[in-house]
Structures are given as structure tokens and as C-alpha cells.
């Protein structure tokens, strides 16, 4: 599956952004979808995941209560609504997919290009 993320930008602390990811090339509902991020000088880290039909979600502790992942299987889209953003959320955000039968899933084997999110203090 091919993944194309968009929606990043510059926002002040406390603000919101919504990331979108368009998937193509395979049957979307077969994939656990997720988001990861990588800050400068740090390893890529898990942010959120959503199960095949959206019935279950999983979040990193650092974003729980502030971020919401969702998907639209009719449109082959996955979203990440980010509220109450903090400077430490600054990173390149990657849309990810995994054709796995296991849940929860925090590691993925397919990645899109990243989209930069910068949160100013």
C-alpha cells in the first residue's frame, strides 16, 4: 500500500492540527493503520494506531487525551487530530500501515513520506 501524508505545519503551543493520510494500492481495510513521529536527533516513536474497521485505538502515553486517530475505509483515509499541542510534539510525522492480524500493533512495516509539525512556545 502507498501512503501520502499531509496537513503538517507551524502552530503555537495549545493549538490544533489535523493530519491526513491517503492510502492506495491495496485493500485498505486489511491494514492496521497508525502514526509515528521522529524528532531531530531522536528515534522514531509510536504515536497512535487504529484497528482495521476502527473499532479499537491505541495511543502513546505522551499523546493520550490530546490526539485522536480515526479512519474512513470508504475513502481509504486515516487522520490524526492533534489538540493541545506542545513544543515537544515537534517532529516529522509518518503515516504507517501493517497488514497484520495482531492487535494492538505498535510497529509497522510500511511508511509514507513524513509531514513536518512544528509547535512554537
ChimeraX attribute file (.defattr): number of C-alpha atoms within 10 A of each C-alpha:
attribute: neighborCount
match mode: 1-to-1
recipient: residues
	/A:1	16
	/A:2	15
	/A:3	21
	/A:4	18
	/A:5	24
	/A:6	18
	/A:7	15
	/A:8	18
	/A:9	14
	/A:10	14
	/A:11	18
	/A:12	14
	/A:13	17
	/A:14	14
	/A:15	14
	/A:16	17
	/A:17	19
	/A:18	16
	/A:19	21
	/A:20	21
	/A:21	25
	/A:22	18
	/A:23	23
	/A:24	13
	/A:25	8
	/A:26	11
	/A:27	12
	/A:28	23
	/A:29	17
	/A:30	15
	/A:31	20
	/A:32	25
	/A:33	32
	/A:34	31
	/A:35	29
	/A:36	22
	/A:37	22
	/A:38	19
	/A:39	17
	/A:40	9
	/A:41	6
	/A:42	9
	/A:43	9
	/A:44	15
	/A:45	16
	/A:46	23
	/A:47	23
	/A:48	26
	/A:49	31
	/A:50	27
	/A:51	23
	/A:52	21
	/A:53	16
	/A:54	17
	/A:55	9
	/A:56	13
	/A:57	19
	/A:58	19
	/A:59	20
	/A:60	15
	/A:61	10
	/A:62	12
	/A:63	17
	/A:64	12
	/A:65	12
	/A:66	13
	/A:67	20
	/A:68	19
	/A:69	24
	/A:70	22
	/A:71	22
	/A:72	14
	/A:73	15
	/A:74	8
	/A:75	11
	/A:76	16
	/A:77	19
	/A:78	26
	/A:79	23
	/A:80	23
	/A:81	14
	/A:82	20
	/A:83	17
	/A:84	15
	/A:85	23
	/A:86	19
	/A:87	15
	/A:88	13
	/A:89	20
	/A:90	20
	/A:91	21
	/A:92	18
	/A:93	28
	/A:94	28
	/A:95	30
	/A:96	31
	/A:97	26
	/A:98	20
	/A:99	17
	/A:100	15
	/A:101	12
	/A:102	9
	/A:103	14
	/A:104	14
	/A:105	20
	/A:106	21
	/A:107	15
	/A:108	20
	/A:109	9
	/A:110	15
	/A:111	19
	/A:112	19
	/A:113	15
	/A:114	21
	/A:115	21
	/A:116	19
	/A:117	22
	/A:118	21
	/A:119	21
	/A:120	16
	/A:121	11
